[in-house]
Protein backbone atom coordinates (compact mmCIF):
# COMPACT_ATOMS: atom_id res chain seq x y z
CA UNK A 1 0.00 0.00 0.00
CA UNK A 2 1.46 3.38 -1.06
CA UNK A 3 0.45 6.16 1.33
CA UNK A 4 1.35 9.11 -0.89
CA UNK A 5 -0.44 7.62 -3.87
CA UNK A 6 -3.66 7.29 -1.94
CA UNK A 7 -3.43 10.83 -0.57
CA UNK A 8 -3.56 11.96 -4.17
CA UNK A 9 -6.40 9.59 -4.99
CA UNK A 10 -8.42 10.73 -2.01
CA UNK A 11 -8.14 14.35 -3.04
CA UNK A 12 -9.47 13.81 -6.54
CA UNK A 13 -13.04 14.63 -7.38
CA UNK A 14 -15.56 14.76 -4.57
CA UNK A 15 -18.60 15.64 -6.68
CA UNK A 16 -21.11 13.05 -7.89
CA UNK A 17 -20.60 11.97 -11.43
CA UNK A 18 -23.30 12.71 -13.95
CA UNK A 19 -23.94 9.00 -14.25
CA UNK A 20 -25.31 9.14 -10.73
CA UNK A 21 -28.45 10.98 -11.82
CA UNK A 22 -30.53 7.85 -12.21
CA UNK A 23 -31.20 6.87 -8.61
CA UNK A 24 -33.71 4.33 -7.30
CA UNK A 25 -37.04 5.65 -6.04
CA UNK A 26 -37.20 6.77 -2.41
CA UNK A 27 -39.83 5.87 0.17
CA UNK A 28 -40.94 9.15 1.76
CA UNK A 29 -42.57 7.97 4.95
CA UNK A 30 -41.34 10.08 7.83
CA UNK A 31 -39.92 7.21 9.88
CA UNK A 32 -38.67 4.87 7.19
CA UNK A 33 -37.31 6.97 4.34
CA UNK A 34 -34.98 4.56 2.56
CA UNK A 35 -34.15 3.88 -1.09
CA UNK A 36 -36.58 1.34 -2.54
CA UNK A 37 -34.86 -1.05 -2.79
CA UNK A 38 -31.71 -0.33 -0.82
CA UNK A 39 -28.80 -1.00 -3.18
CA UNK A 40 -25.83 -2.69 -1.54
CA UNK A 41 -22.45 -3.57 -3.08
CA UNK A 42 -20.44 -5.97 -0.90
CA UNK A 43 -16.72 -5.92 -1.69
CA UNK A 44 -14.26 -8.62 -0.64
CA UNK A 45 -11.39 -10.71 -1.93
CA UNK A 46 -10.72 -14.24 -3.11
CA UNK A 47 -12.73 -15.98 -0.38
CA UNK A 48 -15.81 -13.83 -0.91
CA UNK A 49 -17.94 -16.86 -1.75
CA UNK A 50 -18.01 -17.68 1.97
CA UNK A 51 -20.33 -14.68 2.39
CA UNK A 52 -22.96 -15.90 -0.07
CA UNK A 53 -25.32 -17.05 2.72
CA UNK A 54 -25.02 -13.57 4.26
CA UNK A 55 -25.83 -11.95 0.90
CA UNK A 56 -28.74 -14.30 0.25
CA UNK A 57 -30.24 -13.51 3.64
CA UNK A 58 -29.96 -9.75 2.99
CA UNK A 59 -31.70 -10.22 -0.37
CA UNK A 60 -34.61 -11.95 1.40
CA UNK A 61 -35.03 -8.76 3.41
CA UNK A 62 -35.53 -6.75 0.23
CA UNK A 63 -31.97 -5.48 -0.23
CA UNK A 64 -30.73 -5.31 -3.83
CA UNK A 65 -27.43 -7.11 -3.24
CA UNK A 66 -24.44 -7.27 -5.56
CA UNK A 67 -20.96 -8.60 -4.84
CA UNK A 68 -17.46 -7.70 -5.98
CA UNK A 69 -14.48 -9.97 -5.46
CA UNK A 70 -11.51 -11.70 -7.02
CA UNK A 71 -12.52 -15.36 -6.78
CA UNK A 72 -14.59 -17.74 -8.88
CA UNK A 73 -17.87 -16.14 -10.07
CA UNK A 74 -19.65 -19.51 -10.43
CA UNK A 75 -20.96 -19.78 -6.81
CA UNK A 76 -22.47 -16.30 -7.07
CA UNK A 77 -24.13 -17.15 -10.37
CA UNK A 78 -25.58 -20.30 -8.81
CA UNK A 79 -27.00 -18.20 -5.96
CA UNK A 80 -28.43 -15.60 -8.36
CA UNK A 81 -26.24 -12.79 -6.98
CA UNK A 82 -24.79 -10.30 -9.50
CA UNK A 83 -21.02 -10.53 -9.28
CA UNK A 84 -18.31 -8.15 -10.47
CA UNK A 85 -14.68 -9.20 -10.70
CA UNK A 86 -11.98 -6.64 -9.99
CA UNK A 87 -8.22 -6.62 -9.57
CA UNK A 88 -6.85 -7.07 -6.05
CA UNK A 89 -3.53 -8.41 -4.80
CA UNK A 90 -3.83 -9.26 -1.09
CA UNK A 91 -0.07 -9.09 -0.70
CA UNK A 92 2.03 -5.89 -0.67
CA UNK A 93 1.77 -4.37 -4.16
CA UNK A 94 1.39 -0.55 -4.48
CA UNK A 95 1.03 -0.63 -8.27
CA UNK A 96 -1.72 -3.25 -8.12
CA UNK A 97 -3.43 -1.25 -5.36
CA UNK A 98 -3.80 1.71 -7.72
CA UNK A 99 -5.36 -0.57 -10.35
CA UNK A 100 -7.72 -1.94 -7.67
CA UNK A 101 -8.79 1.57 -6.69
CA UNK A 102 -9.54 2.50 -10.32
CA UNK A 103 -11.44 -0.75 -10.85
CA UNK A 104 -13.59 -0.07 -7.77
CA UNK A 105 -14.23 3.54 -8.80
CA UNK A 106 -15.37 2.42 -12.27
CA UNK A 107 -17.61 -0.18 -10.67
CA UNK A 108 -19.26 2.42 -8.42
CA UNK A 109 -20.00 4.67 -11.39
CA UNK A 110 -21.64 1.74 -13.21
CA UNK A 111 -23.56 0.16 -10.33
CA UNK A 112 -24.54 3.25 -8.24
CA UNK A 113 -24.91 1.54 -4.88
CA UNK A 114 -26.39 3.34 -1.90
CA UNK A 115 -24.00 1.55 0.46
CA UNK A 116 -20.65 -0.12 -0.12
CA UNK A 117 -19.91 -2.83 2.44
CA UNK A 118 -16.28 -3.97 2.58
CA UNK A 119 -14.60 -6.99 4.12
CA UNK A 120 -10.84 -7.59 4.24
CA UNK A 121 -7.96 -5.16 4.75
CA UNK A 122 -7.36 -3.64 1.34
CA UNK A 123 -11.02 -3.12 0.31
CA UNK A 124 -11.55 -1.30 3.63
CA UNK A 125 -8.95 1.26 2.56
CA UNK A 126 -9.61 1.40 -1.18
CA UNK A 127 -13.40 1.76 -1.08
CA UNK A 128 -13.48 5.06 0.88
CA UNK A 129 -11.12 6.63 -1.66
CA UNK A 130 -13.32 5.36 -4.48
CA UNK A 131 -16.58 6.64 -2.98
CA UNK A 132 -15.02 10.03 -2.31
CA UNK A 133 -13.67 10.32 -5.84
CA UNK A 134 -16.96 9.30 -7.47
CA UNK A 135 -19.49 10.68 -5.01
CA UNK A 136 -21.29 7.33 -5.17
CA UNK A 137 -22.33 5.41 -2.08
CA UNK A 138 -21.47 5.40 1.61
CA UNK A 139 -18.92 2.98 3.02
CA UNK A 140 -19.47 0.53 5.84
CA UNK A 141 -16.18 -1.26 6.38
CA UNK A 142 -15.77 -4.32 8.54
CA UNK A 143 -12.43 -4.93 10.21
CA UNK A 144 -12.31 -8.72 10.22
CA UNK A 145 -9.05 -9.07 12.12
CA UNK A 146 -5.72 -7.23 12.08
CA UNK A 147 -4.07 -10.19 10.43
CA UNK A 148 -0.46 -10.64 9.44
CA UNK A 149 0.60 -6.99 9.82
CA UNK A 150 0.01 -7.07 13.57
CA UNK A 151 0.68 -10.75 14.18
CA UNK A 152 4.04 -11.16 12.48
CA UNK A 153 7.32 -10.01 14.02
CA UNK A 154 8.98 -9.76 10.59
CA UNK A 155 10.65 -6.47 9.59
CA UNK A 156 8.21 -6.13 6.67
CA UNK A 157 5.14 -6.41 8.90
CA UNK A 158 6.54 -3.94 11.43
CA UNK A 159 7.42 -1.49 8.66
CA UNK A 160 3.89 -1.64 7.23
CA UNK A 161 2.10 -0.84 10.50
CA UNK A 162 2.53 2.95 10.37
CA UNK A 163 1.26 3.05 6.77
CA UNK A 164 -1.70 0.82 7.68
CA UNK A 165 -2.69 3.07 10.56
CA UNK A 166 -2.20 6.27 8.56
CA UNK A 167 -4.35 5.03 5.70
CA UNK A 168 -7.13 4.09 8.11
CA UNK A 169 -6.91 7.53 9.77
CA UNK A 170 -7.08 9.27 6.39
CA UNK A 171 -10.08 7.24 5.25
CA UNK A 172 -11.96 7.36 8.55
CA UNK A 173 -13.74 10.68 7.69
CA UNK A 174 -14.72 9.17 4.31
CA UNK A 175 -16.31 6.15 6.04
CA UNK A 176 -19.90 6.15 7.25
CA UNK A 177 -19.40 3.34 9.75
CA UNK A 178 -16.45 1.15 10.87
CA UNK A 179 -17.58 -2.24 12.17
CA UNK A 180 -15.43 -4.60 14.25
CA UNK A 181 -15.91 -8.33 14.66
CA UNK A 182 -14.30 -8.41 18.11
CA UNK A 183 -13.92 -5.93 20.95
CA UNK A 184 -10.11 -6.23 21.07
CA UNK A 185 -9.74 -4.72 17.59
CA UNK A 186 -12.25 -1.95 18.33
CA UNK A 187 -10.34 -0.99 21.48
CA UNK A 188 -7.04 -1.15 19.56
CA UNK A 189 -8.29 1.28 16.90
CA UNK A 190 -9.58 3.67 19.57
CA UNK A 191 -6.41 3.50 21.68
CA UNK A 192 -4.24 4.26 18.62
CA UNK A 193 -6.67 7.06 17.61
CA UNK A 194 -7.17 5.39 14.23
CA UNK A 195 -10.89 6.10 14.63
CA UNK A 196 -12.73 8.58 16.82
CA UNK A 197 -13.68 7.18 20.22
CA UNK A 198 -17.25 5.94 20.18
CA UNK A 199 -17.49 5.91 16.37
CA UNK A 200 -16.79 2.19 15.94
CA UNK A 201 -19.49 -0.45 16.17
CA UNK A 202 -19.23 -4.07 17.30
CA UNK A 203 -20.95 -6.77 15.23
CA UNK A 204 -19.56 -10.11 16.43
CA UNK A 205 -18.40 -12.37 13.62
CA UNK A 206 -19.71 -12.77 10.07
CA UNK A 207 -22.66 -14.99 10.93
CA UNK A 208 -22.90 -18.74 10.46
CA UNK A 209 -25.75 -20.65 8.84
CA UNK A 210 -27.09 -22.94 11.55
CA UNK A 211 -29.53 -24.65 9.19
CA UNK A 212 -26.68 -25.78 6.94
CA UNK A 213 -25.34 -27.91 9.76
CA UNK A 214 -28.65 -29.01 11.24
CA UNK A 215 -29.98 -30.17 7.87
CA UNK A 216 -26.79 -31.84 6.64
CA UNK A 217 -26.99 -35.64 6.47
CA UNK A 218 -23.81 -36.27 8.46
CA UNK A 219 -24.64 -39.40 10.44
CA UNK A 220 -23.96 -41.94 7.69
CA UNK A 221 -21.64 -39.83 5.53
CA UNK A 222 -19.27 -39.28 8.46
CA UNK A 223 -18.69 -43.02 8.77
CA UNK A 224 -18.34 -43.32 5.01
CA UNK A 225 -15.71 -40.57 5.07
CA UNK A 226 -13.74 -42.30 7.81
CA UNK A 227 -13.71 -45.52 5.80
CA UNK A 228 -12.77 -43.79 2.56
CA UNK A 229 -9.91 -41.94 4.24
CA UNK A 230 -8.66 -44.95 6.17
CA UNK A 231 -9.54 -43.44 9.55
CA UNK A 232 -12.02 -45.99 10.93
CA UNK A 233 -10.08 -46.62 14.15
CA UNK A 234 -8.39 -43.21 14.42
CA UNK A 235 -8.80 -40.39 16.89
CA UNK A 236 -9.33 -37.65 14.34
CA UNK A 237 -8.10 -34.11 14.97
CA UNK A 238 -9.28 -31.83 12.18
CA UNK A 239 -8.18 -28.35 11.12
CA UNK A 240 -9.96 -26.17 8.55
CA UNK A 241 -7.63 -23.37 7.55
CA UNK A 242 -5.40 -21.95 4.87
CA UNK A 243 -2.18 -23.96 5.07
CA UNK A 244 -0.10 -20.96 6.02
CA UNK A 245 2.60 -20.37 8.61
CA UNK A 246 0.63 -17.49 10.12
CA UNK A 247 -2.27 -19.86 10.67
CA UNK A 248 0.01 -21.94 12.88
CA UNK A 249 0.14 -24.97 10.60
CA UNK A 250 3.88 -25.49 11.08
CA UNK A 251 3.27 -25.44 14.83
CA UNK A 252 0.47 -27.96 14.39
CA UNK A 253 2.71 -30.33 12.42
CA UNK A 254 5.22 -30.31 15.29
CA UNK A 255 2.45 -30.81 17.83
CA UNK A 256 1.00 -33.70 15.81
CA UNK A 257 4.21 -35.68 16.25
CA UNK A 258 4.06 -35.14 20.03
CA UNK A 259 0.39 -36.13 20.21
CA UNK A 260 0.98 -39.29 18.15
CA UNK A 261 3.63 -40.46 20.59
CA UNK A 262 1.15 -40.14 23.46
CA UNK A 263 -1.95 -41.19 21.50
CA UNK A 264 -0.83 -43.63 18.77
CA UNK A 265 -4.30 -43.71 17.21
CA UNK A 266 -4.33 -39.94 16.63
CA UNK A 267 -4.47 -38.71 13.04
CA UNK A 268 -4.58 -35.11 11.81
CA UNK A 269 -6.76 -34.01 8.89
CA UNK A 270 -5.97 -30.66 7.25
CA UNK A 271 -8.66 -29.01 5.12
CA UNK A 272 -7.79 -25.89 3.15
CA UNK A 273 -5.66 -24.48 0.32
CA UNK A 274 -1.88 -24.25 0.28
CA UNK A 275 -0.98 -22.93 -3.17
CA UNK A 276 -2.74 -19.58 -2.62
CA UNK A 277 -0.51 -18.61 0.33
CA UNK A 278 2.59 -17.45 -1.53
CA UNK A 279 5.69 -17.24 0.64
CA UNK A 280 3.61 -17.95 3.75
CA UNK A 281 2.57 -21.38 2.42
CA UNK A 282 3.63 -24.46 4.34
CA UNK A 283 6.34 -26.21 2.28
CA UNK A 284 5.11 -29.39 0.69
CA UNK A 285 8.13 -31.13 2.17
CA UNK A 286 6.89 -30.49 5.70
CA UNK A 287 3.55 -32.08 4.86
CA UNK A 288 5.25 -35.04 3.17
CA UNK A 289 7.44 -35.61 6.23
CA UNK A 290 4.31 -36.03 8.37
CA UNK A 291 2.32 -38.13 5.92
CA UNK A 292 2.15 -41.08 8.34
CA UNK A 293 -0.03 -39.09 10.76
CA UNK A 294 -1.21 -36.04 8.77
CA UNK A 295 -3.70 -36.15 5.88
CA UNK A 296 -3.99 -32.91 3.82
CA UNK A 297 -7.23 -32.85 1.82
CA UNK A 298 -6.99 -29.43 0.17
CA UNK A 299 -10.11 -27.31 -0.24
CA UNK A 300 -13.41 -29.15 0.32
CA UNK A 301 -17.11 -28.31 0.10
CA UNK A 302 -18.32 -31.03 2.52
CA UNK A 303 -17.26 -29.25 5.71
CA UNK A 304 -20.24 -30.36 7.88
CA UNK A 305 -19.56 -34.00 7.03
CA UNK A 306 -15.83 -33.68 7.65
CA UNK A 307 -16.39 -32.03 11.03
CA UNK A 308 -18.91 -34.72 11.97
CA UNK A 309 -16.33 -37.47 11.50
CA UNK A 310 -13.75 -35.80 13.79
CA UNK A 311 -13.14 -36.02 17.54
CA UNK A 312 -11.43 -32.65 18.13
CA UNK A 313 -11.18 -29.41 16.17
CA UNK A 314 -7.76 -27.71 16.38
CA UNK A 315 -7.25 -24.15 15.19
CA UNK A 316 -3.64 -23.12 15.95
CA UNK A 317 -3.73 -19.64 14.41
CA UNK A 318 -1.01 -17.13 15.20
CA UNK A 319 -2.96 -14.28 13.60
CA UNK A 320 -5.10 -11.57 15.16
CA UNK A 321 -8.38 -12.94 13.78
CA UNK A 322 -11.78 -11.24 13.45
CA UNK A 323 -13.98 -14.08 14.63
CA UNK A 324 -12.93 -17.24 12.77
CA UNK A 325 -15.87 -18.71 10.91
CA UNK A 326 -14.36 -22.17 11.27
CA UNK A 327 -14.64 -21.98 15.07
CA UNK A 328 -18.34 -21.20 14.74
CA UNK A 329 -18.85 -24.08 12.33
CA UNK A 330 -16.97 -26.47 14.62
CA UNK A 331 -19.21 -25.35 17.48
CA UNK A 332 -22.33 -26.05 15.42
CA UNK A 333 -20.96 -29.53 14.75
CA UNK A 334 -20.68 -29.96 18.56
CA UNK A 335 -16.99 -30.61 18.13
CA UNK A 336 -14.64 -29.89 21.07
CA UNK A 337 -12.41 -26.93 20.16
CA UNK A 338 -8.73 -26.37 20.87
CA UNK A 339 -7.42 -22.99 19.74
CA UNK A 340 -4.92 -20.27 20.59
CA UNK A 341 -5.40 -17.31 22.89
CA UNK A 342 -5.56 -14.82 20.02
CA UNK A 343 -8.04 -11.94 19.46
CA UNK A 344 -11.18 -13.29 17.84
CA UNK A 345 -10.59 -16.82 19.09
CA UNK A 346 -11.00 -15.79 22.73
CA UNK A 347 -14.36 -14.22 21.85
CA UNK A 348 -15.70 -17.70 21.06
CA UNK A 349 -13.62 -19.95 23.30
CA UNK A 350 -13.55 -19.32 27.02
CA UNK A 351 -10.99 -21.69 28.47
CA UNK A 352 -12.57 -24.59 30.28
CA UNK A 353 -16.10 -23.40 29.51
CA UNK A 354 -16.62 -23.40 25.72
CA UNK A 355 -13.32 -24.98 24.70
CA UNK A 356 -9.60 -25.05 25.48
CA UNK A 357 -6.99 -22.35 24.84
CA UNK A 358 -3.23 -22.52 24.57
CA UNK A 359 -0.41 -20.13 23.75
CA UNK A 360 0.21 -19.46 20.03
CA UNK A 361 3.39 -20.77 18.42
CA UNK A 362 4.03 -23.37 21.16
CA UNK A 363 3.92 -26.95 19.82
CA UNK A 364 4.22 -28.57 23.25
CA UNK A 365 1.37 -26.50 24.70
CA UNK A 366 -0.79 -27.23 21.66
CA UNK A 367 -0.05 -30.97 21.93
CA UNK A 368 -0.84 -31.01 25.66
CA UNK A 369 -4.17 -29.27 25.05
CA UNK A 370 -5.18 -31.61 22.23
CA UNK A 371 -4.34 -34.63 24.38
CA UNK A 372 -6.43 -33.19 27.22
CA UNK A 373 -9.41 -32.83 24.89
CA UNK A 374 -9.00 -36.43 23.67
CA UNK A 375 -8.54 -37.90 27.13
CA UNK A 376 -11.50 -36.18 28.81
CA UNK A 377 -14.32 -36.88 26.35
CA UNK A 378 -17.22 -36.14 28.71
CA UNK A 379 -15.83 -32.75 29.71
CA UNK A 380 -14.97 -31.96 26.10
CA UNK A 381 -18.52 -32.80 25.01
CA UNK A 382 -19.95 -30.55 27.72
CA UNK A 383 -17.77 -27.63 26.58
CA UNK A 384 -18.80 -28.27 22.98
CA UNK A 385 -22.46 -28.00 24.00
CA UNK A 386 -21.84 -24.68 25.75
CA UNK A 387 -20.02 -23.37 22.68
CA UNK A 388 -22.88 -24.40 20.39
CA UNK A 389 -25.34 -22.50 22.62
CA UNK A 390 -23.13 -19.39 22.48
CA UNK A 391 -22.96 -19.50 18.68
CA UNK A 392 -26.72 -19.93 18.36
CA UNK A 393 -27.28 -16.94 20.64
CA UNK A 394 -24.65 -14.47 19.39
CA UNK A 395 -23.25 -15.57 16.04
CA UNK A 396 -26.09 -17.00 13.95
CA UNK A 397 -26.54 -15.66 10.45
CA UNK A 398 -29.99 -14.29 11.29
CA UNK A 399 -28.62 -12.31 14.25
CA UNK A 400 -25.70 -10.94 12.22
CA UNK A 401 -27.88 -9.96 9.25
CA UNK A 402 -30.32 -8.14 11.55
CA UNK A 403 -27.43 -6.13 13.03
CA UNK A 404 -26.11 -5.10 9.62
CA UNK A 405 -29.59 -4.25 8.36
CA UNK A 406 -30.01 -1.81 11.23
CA UNK A 407 -26.78 -0.09 10.21
CA UNK A 408 -27.69 0.08 6.51
CA UNK A 409 -31.20 1.37 7.12
CA UNK A 410 -30.03 3.97 9.59
CA UNK A 411 -27.49 5.29 7.08
CA UNK A 412 -30.03 5.20 4.26
CA UNK A 413 -32.60 7.11 6.33
CA UNK A 414 -29.99 9.70 7.24
CA UNK A 415 -29.05 10.27 3.61
CA UNK A 416 -32.65 10.36 2.42
CA UNK A 417 -33.81 12.74 5.11
CA UNK A 418 -30.87 14.99 4.28
CA UNK A 419 -31.75 14.92 0.58
CA UNK A 420 -35.40 15.69 1.36
CA UNK A 421 -34.40 18.66 3.53
CA UNK A 422 -32.17 19.94 0.75
CA UNK A 423 -34.99 19.63 -1.80
CA UNK A 424 -37.36 21.49 0.51
CA UNK A 425 -34.91 24.31 1.05
CA UNK A 426 -34.34 24.62 -2.68
CA UNK A 427 -38.09 24.77 -3.36
CA UNK A 428 -38.52 27.47 -0.72
N, C-alpha and C positions, 0 to 999 in steps of 0.2 A: 504494500500500500504506500503510495507516494503522497505525503502530506501537502507539499506545495502544489502539486497538480490538482488536488481536490479543493484547495482554497480557490484556485482559479475557476474550477468547475462550479463551485457553489456560488460564485459571484455573478455568474452569467445568467441573464434573463429571468427575472422573477415574474413577469407578466404571463397570463394565460394565453396560450397559442390560439389562433383563430379556429383551429380544428376543434377547440373545446366548446364551440357554440352550441352544438347539438347535445344537450343534456337530457337525462331521463326525467319524466314528469315528477313533480313533487307533491306529496300529500300535505295539505295545508291545515290539518287539524291542529289546534293550539298546542296540545300536549304530545303529539306524535308526528311532528313534521319531519319526515325522512324521505329521501329519494325512493321512488317506487318503480322498480325494486332497487334496493341498495346494491351498488355494484362494487364488488370486492375482487382485487387482484392479490393473490397470495404468492409471494416470491420466496424461493428456496434454492437448494443446490441439487446435487446428484441423487440424494436420498429422499427427494420430495414426495415420491410415491407413498412413503409411509404415512403421509398426511391426508391421503385420499379419504379415509373414513371421516376425518374432521371436516373436509370440504363437502362431502356428501351430506353430512348432518346439517351444515350451514345452509346448503341448498334447500333442504326440506323445510327450513324456517323462512323461505322466501328470498334468500340472498342470491343474487346473480353472481356466482362464483366462477372465477377463472384462475388458472395457475400458471406460473412461470418457473422453469427450472432447467437443469442441464442433463437430466437423466432420460431414460427411455419414455417416449410419449405414449406407448401402447397401453399401460395401465390406466392412464387418464382417459384415453379414448374409450376403453372398455367401461369406465365408470360414467361416461357422458359428460366429462368436465373439459371445457376448452383449455388447451394447453399451448403455451408459447415457449419455445426453446430460446435461450440466450447464452451468450458466452460468459463463462465464469471459471476462473482457476482458483481453487480453494487454497492453493499454496501461495507463497510470496511471489508476486508478479505485477509490478506497477504498470507495465505496458498493457497487459491483459485487463487490469482493473479499469483503465480508461476505456477500452473497448466495451467492457461490461456496463459501465456507466452510460455510454452512448446507446447501447442496445436497450437498456432499461428506459432511457428517455424516449427513444423512438416508440417503444411499446406503450408507454403512457399516452403519448399523443394519439396512437391508433385506438387504444382500448378505452380511454377516458374513465378510469375507475374513480369512484368516490373515495375509497379507502385502499391503501396499499399496505398489506400485512406482510412483514418480512420475518423469516427465520434464518438462522445462521449468521456468522460474523460479518462477512463481506456484504451481503444484501442489506444488513442493518445500517451500514455506512453509505453504501451506494444509493439506495433508494431515496433518502432525504435530499441528496444533491439533485437527483433526477426530478423529484417533485418540485423542488424550488426552481430549477431551470425551466421546467415546462408549465408550471402553474396548475398542474393536474394532480388531484388527489391529496389525501392526508395520510401520513405514515404512522402506522402502529408497528413498532419493531419489538420483537421478542428476543431477549437475551437468553438463549438456551445453552448456558454454560460459558465459562471463560476459556475453556479449552487449552490447547497446547501453549499458547503465549504465556499463560500464567501458571501452567503446570510444569513446564520444562525448565531446567536449570541451564540450558544451552546458551551460549553467547548470543545466538541469533534471536532466540525467544526474549531474552532480557533486553536486547537492543530494540525490539519491536514494541515493547510495552509503552514507552512514551508516545510513539506515533499512534498506537491504538487508542490511548486515552485522549490524546489531542483531537483525533478525528471524531470520537464520540462527543467531546465537548463542543466542537464546531457544529455538529449536526443536531445536537440536542434542541436548539431553538427551532429547527426545521421539522421537528418530530412532534406529532400530536400526542403520542403516548408511548412510553417505554415500559414494556412488560417484562417481568422477571419470573423464571420458573422456580427459583428457590430464594429464600430470604437472605442467604449468605451473599449472593451476587448483588441483590438490591442494596444491602448495607455496604458492600464494597464500593459500588458506584457512588453512593452518597458520601461515604467517608473520604473518597478521593476527589469529591466535588466534580465528578464526571457528569452527573445530573443534579438538578436542584433538589434539595431535601424536600421530601413529600410529593415529588412529581412522579416517581416510579409507582408501578402497580404490580402486585403479586398475583399471578395466576399459576398455581402449582401444576407443573407438568404440561404435556401436550394432549392428554386425554387418551384413554385406552378403551377399546371396544369390548365391553364385557360379553356381549352376545356372541362375538366371534369365538370365544373360548367355551362358553356354556353350550353352544350349539354344535361345536366340533365333535365328530365321532372319534374320540380318542381311545376309548376302552379297548377295542380290538386292534386298531391300527398301531397303538403303542407296542403291543406284543409282537405284531408283525414287523415293526421297525427293529426291535431288539433282535429278532431272529435274522432279519436281512443284513444287519450290521454285525452279526456275530457277538452280540452282547447279552445273550439270554441269562447267563449266570453272573453278570458283572454288576458292580456298584457303579452306577453311571453318574458322573459329574459333568454337567453340560454348561457351556459358555456360548452365548450369542453376542457376537461383537466383531467389529472390524479387527483383523489380525494385525494389529499395530503395536509397536513398543509402548506408545503412550496409553494404550488400553490395558497394559500390564500383562500382555500375552507371554512375553519372555519370562516374567516372574512366575506366571502360571505353569509354564513348562518345567521350570526348576522345582516348583512345589509339587507337581504331579509325580516326579521321581521320588520325592520324600513320602508322599501319601502312599504310593504303590509299595514301598518297602514295609509300611505299617499295615496297609490294607491290600493284600495281593490281588484281590478281586476288583480293585478300583480301575476304572477306565475313564478317560477324559474325551468328551466329544466337543469339537470346536465348530461353530456354525457362523459363517461370515466371510466376507471377501478379504483377500490378501493383496491381489495385484493392484488395487486402486490406491494403495497406501504410500506409494512412492518410496522415499528413503526411510520412512518410518515402518515399512512393512517388515514383518518377521521373516528372516531368511528361510528359504525353503529347506536349507540344510538343518536348521534347528528343529523343524517339524519332522524331517526324515529321521533324525537321531532319536526321536521319541516315539517312533511309529509303533513300537510294541505296546504302548499304553495310551497313546493319543491318536484320535481319529478325526482329522480335519475334513469337513463335509462341504466347505465352500458356502455360497449363498443358497438358501432354501426358502421355499414358500410354505412348507408344512410345519411352521413353528409350534402351533398348539400340540400337534402330535409328537414332535420331538421333545418338547418339555414334559409331556405326559409320560414318556418312557424313562425319564431320568429320576434320580434319587436326591440330587442336590444341584442347585444352580449357583455357579461361581462367577462373579463379575469383578475381576481384579484391577479395575481401572486405576490409572494414576493421573487422570485428568480431572480438572474442575468441571463436572458435568452440570447440565441443567437439572432435569430429573430423568434418568435413563428409562426410556420406554421398556427396555428389556426387563428391568426390575419389576415394573408394573405387570408385564405379561407373565413373568415367573410367579408373581403373587397370585394372579388369577388362576394359574395352573396348580395352585396350592403346593408349590415346590419350595422347600426350605432354601433360604437365600444366604449366601456368604458373599460379602462385598467389602470394599475398602472404605475407610472413614474419610471420604472425600465429599465436598459440597455436592448436593444433589442426591447422592447415595444416602447420606444421613437423614435426609428428609423422609425417605421411605423406610429405611431400616434403623430401628432403635435397638441397640445391642441387647440381646437377651429377651426382647419383647416381640419384635416383628422379624427378627433375623439375627445374624452374627456379623460383627465388624472386625476388621483387622487393619493393621497399618499398611499403607501402600508401599509397593516396592520391596517387600520383605517376604521371600519365599518360605522361610521357616514358619513365620506367623500365619501365612496363608494356608500352608499345609496343616498346621495344628488346628486351625479353625474348621477346615474341611473335614478333618478326621473327627472333630467334636460333633459336627452335624451328622456324620455317618454313624457314629457310635450311639448317639442319644436320639433314636428315631421318634420316640413319643414326644419329647420336648421340641424337637425340630418340627414335627407335625403341628403342634400347638402354636408355635411361632408363625408357621405358614398360614394358619387359619386367621391369626390376628392381622397379619399383613394383608391378606385378601380382604378382610373387613375394612381396613384403612383405605385400600385402593377403591373399593366400591363407594366409600363415603366421600373421598376427596379427589380422586383422580379419574373417575369415569368420564367417558367421552361426552355424555350428556351434561355433566356438571361443567366440564371445561368449555364446551360450546356455549352454554348459557352465560358463562362469565365473559367470553369474548363478544357475544352478541350485545351484552349490556354496554361494553366499551364502544363498539361500532355504532350502535343506535344513539348513544349519547353524543358522539362526535358528529354524526349525521344531523341530529337535531340542532346542535350548536351552529353548524354551518348553514343549515336551512333557515333557522330563525334570524341569523345574521344577514343572509341574502334577502329575506323578506323585509327586514327593517330598512336595508339599503334601498330596496325598490319603493317602499313607502315614502322614504325621505326624498327620493328623486321625483316621485309623483307630486309631492307637496311643493 
